[in-house]
């Protein structure tokens, strides 16, 4: 049974194998303008997920503020 190293992995496999390293590899590729090395599908998914997460966070905070205002109004 042979061990797989990060150098042997395709970009998508690398994403599944070591997410933190994948993020740094994508960042370096962007900074160095090595566009052919960017895993465009996974990067797009990450951006979409980040947007959803941020939207959920804002909605949650707005609900929390509304609850506090209601508590102040009815005390």
PyMOL Python script that loads the backbone (N, CA, C, O; Angstrom):
from pymol import cmd

cmd.read_pdbstr("""\
ATOM      1  N   UNK A   1       0.836  -1.176   0.000  1.00  0.00           N
ATOM      2  CA  UNK A   1       0.000   0.000   0.000  1.00  0.00           C
ATOM      3  C   UNK A   1       0.882   1.241   0.000  1.00  0.00           C
ATOM      4  O   UNK A   1       1.652   1.458   0.936  1.00  0.00           O
ATOM      5  N   UNK A   2       0.772   2.062  -1.053  1.00  0.00           N
ATOM      6  CA  UNK A   2       1.618   3.251  -1.145  1.00  0.00           C
ATOM      7  C   UNK A   2       0.879   4.471  -0.617  1.00  0.00           C
ATOM      8  O   UNK A   2      -0.341   4.581  -0.741  1.00  0.00           O
ATOM      9  N   UNK A   3       1.635   5.377  -0.031  1.00  0.00           N
ATOM     10  CA  UNK A   3       1.056   6.615   0.475  1.00  0.00           C
ATOM     11  C   UNK A   3       1.034   7.647  -0.644  1.00  0.00           C
ATOM     12  O   UNK A   3       1.958   7.716  -1.455  1.00  0.00           O
ATOM     13  N   UNK A   4      -0.022   8.445  -0.683  1.00  0.00           N
ATOM     14  CA  UNK A   4      -0.132   9.502  -1.667  1.00  0.00           C
ATOM     15  C   UNK A   4       0.439  10.778  -1.078  1.00  0.00           C
ATOM     16  O   UNK A   4       0.138  11.129   0.063  1.00  0.00           O
ATOM     17  N   UNK A   5       1.259  11.470  -1.848  1.00  0.00           N
ATOM     18  CA  UNK A   5       1.799  12.750  -1.403  1.00  0.00           C
ATOM     19  C   UNK A   5       1.027  13.874  -2.065  1.00  0.00           C
ATOM     20  O   UNK A   5       0.338  13.661  -3.063  1.00  0.00           O
ATOM     21  N   UNK A   6       1.143  15.078  -1.507  1.00  0.00           N
ATOM     22  CA  UNK A   6       0.398  16.215  -2.046  1.00  0.00           C
ATOM     23  C   UNK A   6       0.821  16.546  -3.468  1.00  0.00           C
ATOM     24  O   UNK A   6       0.016  17.072  -4.236  1.00  0.00           O
ATOM     25  N   UNK A   7       2.059  16.253  -3.841  1.00  0.00           N
ATOM     26  CA  UNK A   7       2.539  16.527  -5.190  1.00  0.00           C
ATOM     27  C   UNK A   7       1.857  15.644  -6.227  1.00  0.00           C
ATOM     28  O   UNK A   7       1.786  16.011  -7.400  1.00  0.00           O
ATOM     29  N   UNK A   8       1.356  14.488  -5.809  1.00  0.00           N
ATOM     30  CA  UNK A   8       0.721  13.541  -6.728  1.00  0.00           C
ATOM     31  C   UNK A   8      -0.778  13.785  -6.910  1.00  0.00           C
ATOM     32  O   UNK A   8      -1.404  13.170  -7.772  1.00  0.00           O
ATOM     33  N   UNK A   9      -1.348  14.668  -6.113  1.00  0.00           N
ATOM     34  CA  UNK A   9      -2.792  14.865  -6.133  1.00  0.00           C
ATOM     35  C   UNK A   9      -3.217  15.900  -7.167  1.00  0.00           C
ATOM     36  O   UNK A   9      -2.518  16.885  -7.404  1.00  0.00           O
ATOM     37  N   UNK A  10      -4.371  15.662  -7.777  1.00  0.00           N
ATOM     38  CA  UNK A  10      -5.006  16.638  -8.646  1.00  0.00           C
ATOM     39  C   UNK A  10      -5.562  17.751  -7.753  1.00  0.00           C
ATOM     40  O   UNK A  10      -5.758  17.531  -6.558  1.00  0.00           O
ATOM     41  N   UNK A  11      -5.822  18.945  -8.308  1.00  0.00           N
ATOM     42  CA  UNK A  11      -6.341  20.037  -7.472  1.00  0.00           C
ATOM     43  C   UNK A  11      -7.595  19.677  -6.677  1.00  0.00           C
ATOM     44  O   UNK A  11      -7.697  20.030  -5.502  1.00  0.00           O
ATOM     45  N   UNK A  12      -8.542  18.986  -7.291  1.00  0.00           N
ATOM     46  CA  UNK A  12      -9.770  18.620  -6.591  1.00  0.00           C
ATOM     47  C   UNK A  12      -9.484  17.615  -5.478  1.00  0.00           C
ATOM     48  O   UNK A  12     -10.057  17.717  -4.393  1.00  0.00           O
ATOM     49  N   UNK A  13      -8.601  16.642  -5.734  1.00  0.00           N
ATOM     50  CA  UNK A  13      -8.223  15.680  -4.705  1.00  0.00           C
ATOM     51  C   UNK A  13      -7.519  16.385  -3.556  1.00  0.00           C
ATOM     52  O   UNK A  13      -7.730  16.049  -2.391  1.00  0.00           O
ATOM     53  N   UNK A  14      -6.684  17.363  -3.886  1.00  0.00           N
ATOM     54  CA  UNK A  14      -5.947  18.121  -2.893  1.00  0.00           C
ATOM     55  C   UNK A  14      -6.920  18.845  -1.969  1.00  0.00           C
ATOM     56  O   UNK A  14      -6.684  18.930  -0.764  1.00  0.00           O
ATOM     57  N   UNK A  15      -7.995  19.359  -2.515  1.00  0.00           N
ATOM     58  CA  UNK A  15      -9.049  20.028  -1.747  1.00  0.00           C
ATOM     59  C   UNK A  15      -9.619  19.082  -0.696  1.00  0.00           C
ATOM     60  O   UNK A  15      -9.812  19.471   0.456  1.00  0.00           O
ATOM     61  N   UNK A  16      -9.885  17.855  -1.089  1.00  0.00           N
ATOM     62  CA  UNK A  16     -10.444  16.857  -0.167  1.00  0.00           C
ATOM     63  C   UNK A  16      -9.413  16.323   0.818  1.00  0.00           C
ATOM     64  O   UNK A  16      -9.762  15.950   1.938  1.00  0.00           O
ATOM     65  N   UNK A  17      -8.167  16.283   0.421  1.00  0.00           N
ATOM     66  CA  UNK A  17      -7.107  15.687   1.230  1.00  0.00           C
ATOM     67  C   UNK A  17      -6.608  16.635   2.317  1.00  0.00           C
ATOM     68  O   UNK A  17      -6.426  16.225   3.464  1.00  0.00           O
ATOM     69  N   UNK A  18      -6.383  17.921   1.956  1.00  0.00           N
ATOM     70  CA  UNK A  18      -5.856  18.903   2.911  1.00  0.00           C
ATOM     71  C   UNK A  18      -6.408  20.286   2.557  1.00  0.00           C
ATOM     72  O   UNK A  18      -5.794  21.034   1.796  1.00  0.00           O
ATOM     73  N   UNK A  19      -7.566  20.612   3.115  1.00  0.00           N
ATOM     74  CA  UNK A  19      -8.274  21.849   2.780  1.00  0.00           C
ATOM     75  C   UNK A  19      -7.422  23.089   3.049  1.00  0.00           C
ATOM     76  O   UNK A  19      -7.353  23.987   2.210  1.00  0.00           O
ATOM     77  N   UNK A  20      -6.782  23.143   4.199  1.00  0.00           N
ATOM     78  CA  UNK A  20      -5.960  24.306   4.567  1.00  0.00           C
ATOM     79  C   UNK A  20      -4.841  24.533   3.555  1.00  0.00           C
ATOM     80  O   UNK A  20      -4.606  25.664   3.131  1.00  0.00           O
ATOM     81  N   UNK A  21      -4.168  23.487   3.177  1.00  0.00           N
ATOM     82  CA  UNK A  21      -3.092  23.611   2.185  1.00  0.00           C
ATOM     83  C   UNK A  21      -3.659  24.005   0.819  1.00  0.00           C
ATOM     84  O   UNK A  21      -3.035  24.766   0.080  1.00  0.00           O
ATOM     85  N   UNK A  22      -4.847  23.482   0.488  1.00  0.00           N
ATOM     86  CA  UNK A  22      -5.494  23.822  -0.785  1.00  0.00           C
ATOM     87  C   UNK A  22      -5.775  25.325  -0.850  1.00  0.00           C
ATOM     88  O   UNK A  22      -5.542  25.958  -1.880  1.00  0.00           O
ATOM     89  N   UNK A  23      -6.277  25.895   0.249  1.00  0.00           N
ATOM     90  CA  UNK A  23      -6.563  27.333   0.307  1.00  0.00           C
ATOM     91  C   UNK A  23      -5.294  28.129   0.025  1.00  0.00           C
ATOM     92  O   UNK A  23      -5.311  29.067  -0.771  1.00  0.00           O
ATOM     93  N   UNK A  24      -4.205  27.759   0.670  1.00  0.00           N
ATOM     94  CA  UNK A  24      -2.955  28.486   0.482  1.00  0.00           C
ATOM     95  C   UNK A  24      -2.414  28.312  -0.938  1.00  0.00           C
ATOM     96  O   UNK A  24      -1.854  29.247  -1.509  1.00  0.00           O
ATOM     97  N   UNK A  25      -2.580  27.139  -1.494  1.00  0.00           N
ATOM     98  CA  UNK A  25      -2.124  26.893  -2.865  1.00  0.00           C
ATOM     99  C   UNK A  25      -2.920  27.757  -3.855  1.00  0.00           C
ATOM    100  O   UNK A  25      -2.357  28.307  -4.802  1.00  0.00           O
ATOM    101  N   UNK A  26      -4.233  27.868  -3.622  1.00  0.00           N
ATOM    102  CA  UNK A  26      -5.069  28.698  -4.493  1.00  0.00           C
ATOM    103  C   UNK A  26      -4.692  30.172  -4.361  1.00  0.00           C
ATOM    104  O   UNK A  26      -4.617  30.887  -5.360  1.00  0.00           O
ATOM    105  N   UNK A  27      -4.455  30.623  -3.141  1.00  0.00           N
ATOM    106  CA  UNK A  27      -4.060  32.016  -2.902  1.00  0.00           C
ATOM    107  C   UNK A  27      -2.759  32.340  -3.612  1.00  0.00           C
ATOM    108  O   UNK A  27      -2.636  33.382  -4.255  1.00  0.00           O
ATOM    109  N   UNK A  28      -1.784  31.442  -3.494  1.00  0.00           N
ATOM    110  CA  UNK A  28      -0.496  31.674  -4.159  1.00  0.00           C
ATOM    111  C   UNK A  28      -0.656  31.715  -5.676  1.00  0.00           C
ATOM    112  O   UNK A  28      -0.030  32.534  -6.349  1.00  0.00           O
ATOM    113  N   UNK A  29      -1.485  30.839  -6.206  1.00  0.00           N
ATOM    114  CA  UNK A  29      -1.719  30.825  -7.649  1.00  0.00           C
ATOM    115  C   UNK A  29      -2.342  32.144  -8.103  1.00  0.00           C
ATOM    116  O   UNK A  29      -1.957  32.690  -9.136  1.00  0.00           O
ATOM    117  N   UNK A  30      -3.307  32.657  -7.331  1.00  0.00           N
ATOM    118  CA  UNK A  30      -3.909  33.951  -7.656  1.00  0.00           C
ATOM    119  C   UNK A  30      -2.867  35.059  -7.612  1.00  0.00           C
ATOM    120  O   UNK A  30      -2.768  35.859  -8.543  1.00  0.00           O
ATOM    121  N   UNK A  31      -2.097  35.109  -6.545  1.00  0.00           N
ATOM    122  CA  UNK A  31      -1.112  36.175  -6.369  1.00  0.00           C
ATOM    123  C   UNK A  31      -0.040  36.150  -7.450  1.00  0.00           C
ATOM    124  O   UNK A  31       0.437  37.199  -7.883  1.00  0.00           O
ATOM    125  N   UNK A  32       0.335  34.966  -7.881  1.00  0.00           N
ATOM    126  CA  UNK A  32       1.388  34.819  -8.893  1.00  0.00           C
ATOM    127  C   UNK A  32       0.839  34.805 -10.315  1.00  0.00           C
ATOM    128  O   UNK A  32       1.587  34.608 -11.273  1.00  0.00           O
ATOM    129  N   UNK A  33      -0.475  35.015 -10.451  1.00  0.00           N
ATOM    130  CA  UNK A  33      -1.141  35.039 -11.765  1.00  0.00           C
ATOM    131  C   UNK A  33      -0.960  33.732 -12.538  1.00  0.00           C
ATOM    132  O   UNK A  33      -0.842  33.739 -13.763  1.00  0.00           O
ATOM    133  N   UNK A  34      -0.939  32.610 -11.811  1.00  0.00           N
ATOM    134  CA  UNK A  34      -0.860  31.289 -12.441  1.00  0.00           C
ATOM    135  C   UNK A  34      -2.273  30.732 -12.550  1.00  0.00           C
ATOM    136  O   UNK A  34      -2.651  29.810 -11.827  1.00  0.00           O
ATOM    137  N   UNK A  35      -3.036  31.301 -13.455  1.00  0.00           N
ATOM    138  CA  UNK A  35      -4.458  30.997 -13.560  1.00  0.00           C
ATOM    139  C   UNK A  35      -4.737  29.550 -13.935  1.00  0.00           C
ATOM    140  O   UNK A  35      -5.792  29.016 -13.592  1.00  0.00           O
ATOM    141  N   UNK A  36      -3.809  28.909 -14.635  1.00  0.00           N
ATOM    142  CA  UNK A  36      -4.019  27.515 -15.044  1.00  0.00           C
ATOM    143  C   UNK A  36      -3.973  26.558 -13.852  1.00  0.00           C
ATOM    144  O   UNK A  36      -4.419  25.416 -13.966  1.00  0.00           O
ATOM    145  N   UNK A  37      -3.445  27.002 -12.720  1.00  0.00           N
ATOM    146  CA  UNK A  37      -3.348  26.153 -11.531  1.00  0.00           C
ATOM    147  C   UNK A  37      -4.541  26.300 -10.589  1.00  0.00           C
ATOM    148  O   UNK A  37      -4.643  25.574  -9.600  1.00  0.00           O
ATOM    149  N   UNK A  38      -5.434  27.225 -10.887  1.00  0.00           N
ATOM    150  CA  UNK A  38      -6.563  27.482  -9.995  1.00  0.00           C
ATOM    151  C   UNK A  38      -7.667  26.460 -10.246  1.00  0.00           C
ATOM    152  O   UNK A  38      -8.031  26.179 -11.388  1.00  0.00           O
ATOM    153  N   UNK A  39      -8.179  25.925  -9.173  1.00  0.00           N
ATOM    154  CA  UNK A  39      -9.296  24.975  -9.215  1.00  0.00           C
ATOM    155  C   UNK A  39     -10.588  25.805  -9.239  1.00  0.00           C
ATOM    156  O   UNK A  39     -11.216  26.023  -8.203  1.00  0.00           O
ATOM    157  N   UNK A  40     -10.971  26.261 -10.438  1.00  0.00           N
ATOM    158  CA  UNK A  40     -12.055  27.221 -10.592  1.00  0.00           C
ATOM    159  C   UNK A  40     -13.391  26.728 -10.040  1.00  0.00           C
ATOM    160  O   UNK A  40     -14.135  27.508  -9.446  1.00  0.00           O
ATOM    161  N   UNK A  41     -13.701  25.468 -10.223  1.00  0.00           N
ATOM    162  CA  UNK A  41     -14.985  24.937  -9.749  1.00  0.00           C
ATOM    163  C   UNK A  41     -15.066  25.019  -8.229  1.00  0.00           C
ATOM    164  O   UNK A  41     -16.059  25.494  -7.678  1.00  0.00           O
ATOM    165  N   UNK A  42     -14.023  24.557  -7.560  1.00  0.00           N
ATOM    166  CA  UNK A  42     -14.032  24.565  -6.091  1.00  0.00           C
ATOM    167  C   UNK A  42     -13.951  25.991  -5.543  1.00  0.00           C
ATOM    168  O   UNK A  42     -14.585  26.297  -4.533  1.00  0.00           O
ATOM    169  N   UNK A  43     -13.181  26.864  -6.193  1.00  0.00           N
ATOM    170  CA  UNK A  43     -13.094  28.253  -5.739  1.00  0.00           C
ATOM    171  C   UNK A  43     -14.469  28.914  -5.843  1.00  0.00           C
ATOM    172  O   UNK A  43     -14.889  29.627  -4.931  1.00  0.00           O
ATOM    173  N   UNK A  44     -15.163  28.678  -6.946  1.00  0.00           N
ATOM    174  CA  UNK A  44     -16.509  29.240  -7.110  1.00  0.00           C
ATOM    175  C   UNK A  44     -17.452  28.716  -6.034  1.00  0.00           C
ATOM    176  O   UNK A  44     -18.259  29.476  -5.497  1.00  0.00           O
ATOM    177  N   UNK A  45     -17.362  27.436  -5.714  1.00  0.00           N
ATOM    178  CA  UNK A  45     -18.202  26.855  -4.659  1.00  0.00           C
ATOM    179  C   UNK A  45     -17.892  27.494  -3.309  1.00  0.00           C
ATOM    180  O   UNK A  45     -18.802  27.782  -2.531  1.00  0.00           O
ATOM    181  N   UNK A  46     -16.614  27.715  -3.031  1.00  0.00           N
ATOM    182  CA  UNK A  46     -16.215  28.324  -1.760  1.00  0.00           C
ATOM    183  C   UNK A  46     -16.740  29.749  -1.655  1.00  0.00           C
ATOM    184  O   UNK A  46     -17.206  30.159  -0.591  1.00  0.00           O
ATOM    185  N   UNK A  47     -16.672  30.506  -2.737  1.00  0.00           N
ATOM    186  CA  UNK A  47     -17.173  31.881  -2.726  1.00  0.00           C
ATOM    187  C   UNK A  47     -18.683  31.885  -2.506  1.00  0.00           C
ATOM    188  O   UNK A  47     -19.198  32.695  -1.736  1.00  0.00           O
ATOM    189  N   UNK A  48     -19.385  30.989  -3.176  1.00  0.00           N
ATOM    190  CA  UNK A  48     -20.829  30.893  -3.001  1.00  0.00           C
ATOM    191  C   UNK A  48     -21.180  30.523  -1.560  1.00  0.00           C
ATOM    192  O   UNK A  48     -22.077  31.122  -0.967  1.00  0.00           O
ATOM    193  N   UNK A  49     -20.481  29.547  -1.000  1.00  0.00           N
ATOM    194  CA  UNK A  49     -20.733  29.133   0.382  1.00  0.00           C
ATOM    195  C   UNK A  49     -20.443  30.263   1.364  1.00  0.00           C
ATOM    196  O   UNK A  49     -21.169  30.444   2.342  1.00  0.00           O
ATOM    197  N   UNK A  50     -19.384  31.018   1.102  1.00  0.00           N
ATOM    198  CA  UNK A  50     -19.039  32.144   1.967  1.00  0.00           C
ATOM    199  C   UNK A  50     -20.149  33.186   1.941  1.00  0.00           C
ATOM    200  O   UNK A  50     -20.524  33.729   2.980  1.00  0.00           O
ATOM    201  N   UNK A  51     -20.671  33.462   0.753  1.00  0.00           N
ATOM    202  CA  UNK A  51     -21.772  34.414   0.635  1.00  0.00           C
ATOM    203  C   UNK A  51     -22.997  33.958   1.400  1.00  0.00           C
ATOM    204  O   UNK A  51     -23.645  34.760   2.072  1.00  0.00           O
ATOM    205  N   UNK A  52     -23.320  32.678   1.304  1.00  0.00           N
ATOM    206  CA  UNK A  52     -24.478  32.135   2.023  1.00  0.00           C
ATOM    207  C   UNK A  52     -24.260  32.231   3.531  1.00  0.00           C
ATOM    208  O   UNK A  52     -25.174  32.575   4.281  1.00  0.00           O
ATOM    209  N   UNK A  53     -23.055  31.927   3.957  1.00  0.00           N
ATOM    210  CA  UNK A  53     -22.733  31.970   5.378  1.00  0.00           C
ATOM    211  C   UNK A  53     -22.844  33.397   5.916  1.00  0.00           C
ATOM    212  O   UNK A  53     -23.388  33.622   6.997  1.00  0.00           O
ATOM    213  N   UNK A  54     -22.323  34.353   5.152  1.00  0.00           N
ATOM    214  CA  UNK A  54     -22.385  35.748   5.576  1.00  0.00           C
ATOM    215  C   UNK A  54     -23.833  36.233   5.635  1.00  0.00           C
ATOM    216  O   UNK A  54     -24.215  36.941   6.567  1.00  0.00           O
ATOM    217  N   UNK A  55     -24.634  35.853   4.645  1.00  0.00           N
ATOM    218  CA  UNK A  55     -26.042  36.252   4.627  1.00  0.00           C
ATOM    219  C   UNK A  55     -26.768  35.686   5.844  1.00  0.00           C
ATOM    220  O   UNK A  55     -27.537  36.390   6.499  1.00  0.00           O
ATOM    221  N   UNK A  56     -26.521  34.421   6.139  1.00  0.00           N
ATOM    222  CA  UNK A  56     -27.149  33.798   7.301  1.00  0.00           C
ATOM    223  C   UNK A  56     -26.734  34.515   8.586  1.00  0.00           C
ATOM    224  O   UNK A  56     -27.562  34.732   9.472  1.00  0.00           O
ATOM    225  N   UNK A  57     -25.476  34.876   8.687  1.00  0.00           N
ATOM    226  CA  UNK A  57     -24.970  35.559   9.873  1.00  0.00           C
ATOM    227  C   UNK A  57     -25.655  36.917  10.055  1.00  0.00           C
ATOM    228  O   UNK A  57     -26.048  37.274  11.166  1.00  0.00           O
ATOM    229  N   UNK A  58     -25.794  37.663   8.973  1.00  0.00           N
ATOM    230  CA  UNK A  58     -26.456  38.968   9.050  1.00  0.00           C
ATOM    231  C   UNK A  58     -27.922  38.794   9.454  1.00  0.00           C
ATOM    232  O   UNK A  58     -28.425  39.527  10.304  1.00  0.00           O
ATOM    233  N   UNK A  59     -28.604  37.823   8.843  1.00  0.00           N
ATOM    234  CA  UNK A  59     -30.009  37.580   9.185  1.00  0.00           C
ATOM    235  C   UNK A  59     -30.157  37.211  10.654  1.00  0.00           C
ATOM    236  O   UNK A  59     -31.089  37.661  11.321  1.00  0.00           O
ATOM    237  N   UNK A  60     -29.247  36.397  11.153  1.00  0.00           N
ATOM    238  CA  UNK A  60     -29.292  35.971  12.544  1.00  0.00           C
ATOM    239  C   UNK A  60     -29.090  37.163  13.483  1.00  0.00           C
ATOM    240  O   UNK A  60     -29.794  37.290  14.484  1.00  0.00           O
ATOM    241  N   UNK A  61     -28.143  38.021  13.166  1.00  0.00           N
ATOM    242  CA  UNK A  61     -27.886  39.201  14.002  1.00  0.00           C
ATOM    243  C   UNK A  61     -29.059  40.178  13.968  1.00  0.00           C
ATOM    244  O   UNK A  61     -29.392  40.794  14.980  1.00  0.00           O
ATOM    245  N   UNK A  62     -29.681  40.316  12.796  1.00  0.00           N
ATOM    246  CA  UNK A  62     -30.840  41.202  12.684  1.00  0.00           C
ATOM    247  C   UNK A  62     -32.001  40.684  13.538  1.00  0.00           C
ATOM    248  O   UNK A  62     -32.691  41.471  14.186  1.00  0.00           O
ATOM    249  N   UNK A  63     -32.215  39.380  13.543  1.00  0.00           N
ATOM    250  CA  UNK A  63     -33.266  38.787  14.369  1.00  0.00           C
ATOM    251  C   UNK A  63     -32.966  39.015  15.848  1.00  0.00           C
ATOM    252  O   UNK A  63     -33.862  39.311  16.638  1.00  0.00           O
ATOM    253  N   UNK A  64     -31.719  38.874  16.199  1.00  0.00           N
ATOM    254  CA  UNK A  64     -31.313  39.087  17.595  1.00  0.00           C
ATOM    255  C   UNK A  64     -31.559  40.529  18.029  1.00  0.00           C
ATOM    256  O   UNK A  64     -32.034  40.772  19.138  1.00  0.00           O
ATOM    257  N   UNK A  65     -31.240  41.481  17.161  1.00  0.00           N
ATOM    258  CA  UNK A  65     -31.472  42.895  17.460  1.00  0.00           C
ATOM    259  C   UNK A  65     -32.969  43.161  17.600  1.00  0.00           C
ATOM    260  O   UNK A  65     -33.392  43.889  18.498  1.00  0.00           O
ATOM    261  N   UNK A  66     -33.765  42.572  16.715  1.00  0.00           N
ATOM    262  CA  UNK A  66     -35.224  42.751  16.783  1.00  0.00           C
ATOM    263  C   UNK A  66     -35.765  42.238  18.115  1.00  0.00           C
ATOM    264  O   UNK A  66     -36.623  42.881  18.719  1.00  0.00           O
ATOM    265  N   UNK A  67     -35.286  41.113  18.570  1.00  0.00           N
ATOM    266  CA  UNK A  67     -35.724  40.557  19.863  1.00  0.00           C
ATOM    267  C   UNK A  67     -35.381  41.526  20.990  1.00  0.00           C
ATOM    268  O   UNK A  67     -36.194  41.753  21.885  1.00  0.00           O
ATOM    269  N   UNK A  68     -34.189  42.092  20.948  1.00  0.00           N
ATOM    270  CA  UNK A  68     -33.783  43.038  21.991  1.00  0.00           C
ATOM    271  C   UNK A  68     -34.662  44.291  21.968  1.00  0.00           C
ATOM    272  O   UNK A  68     -35.050  44.789  23.025  1.00  0.00           O
ATOM    273  N   UNK A  69     -34.977  44.801  20.785  1.00  0.00           N
ATOM    274  CA  UNK A  69     -35.866  45.947  20.683  1.00  0.00           C
ATOM    275  C   UNK A  69     -37.257  45.628  21.237  1.00  0.00           C
ATOM    276  O   UNK A  69     -37.858  46.451  21.928  1.00  0.00           O
ATOM    277  N   UNK A  70     -37.759  44.446  20.936  1.00  0.00           N
ATOM    278  CA  UNK A  70     -39.071  44.046  21.463  1.00  0.00           C
ATOM    279  C   UNK A  70     -39.030  43.952  22.984  1.00  0.00           C
ATOM    280  O   UNK A  70     -39.978  44.367  23.651  1.00  0.00           O
ATOM    281  N   UNK A  71     -37.965  43.423  23.534  1.00  0.00           N
ATOM    282  CA  UNK A  71     -37.840  43.327  24.985  1.00  0.00           C
ATOM    283  C   UNK A  71     -37.831  44.709  25.614  1.00  0.00           C
ATOM    284  O   UNK A  71     -38.454  44.927  26.653  1.00  0.00           O
ATOM    285  N   UNK A  72     -37.119  45.653  24.982  1.00  0.00           N
ATOM    286  CA  UNK A  72     -37.068  47.026  25.499  1.00  0.00           C
ATOM    287  C   UNK A  72     -38.445  47.696  25.420  1.00  0.00           C
ATOM    288  O   UNK A  72     -38.836  48.439  26.320  1.00  0.00           O
ATOM    289  N   UNK A  73     -39.170  47.423  24.338  1.00  0.00           N
ATOM    290  CA  UNK A  73     -40.459  48.074  24.130  1.00  0.00           C
ATOM    291  C   UNK A  73     -41.530  47.569  25.097  1.00  0.00           C
ATOM    292  O   UNK A  73     -42.450  48.311  25.441  1.00  0.00           O
ATOM    293  N   UNK A  74     -41.420  46.329  25.533  1.00  0.00           N
ATOM    294  CA  UNK A  74     -42.468  45.743  26.354  1.00  0.00           C
ATOM    295  C   UNK A  74     -42.054  45.509  27.796  1.00  0.00           C
ATOM    296  O   UNK A  74     -42.619  44.639  28.460  1.00  0.00           O
ATOM    297  N   UNK A  75     -41.108  46.243  28.285  1.00  0.00           N
ATOM    298  CA  UNK A  75     -40.712  46.133  29.697  1.00  0.00           C
ATOM    299  C   UNK A  75     -41.429  47.148  30.497  1.00  0.00           C
ATOM    300  O   UNK A  75     -41.239  47.224  31.711  1.00  0.00           O
TER     301      UNK A  75
END
""", "prot")
cmd.dss("prot")
cmd.show_as("cartoon", "prot")
cmd.util.cbc("prot")
cmd.orient("prot")
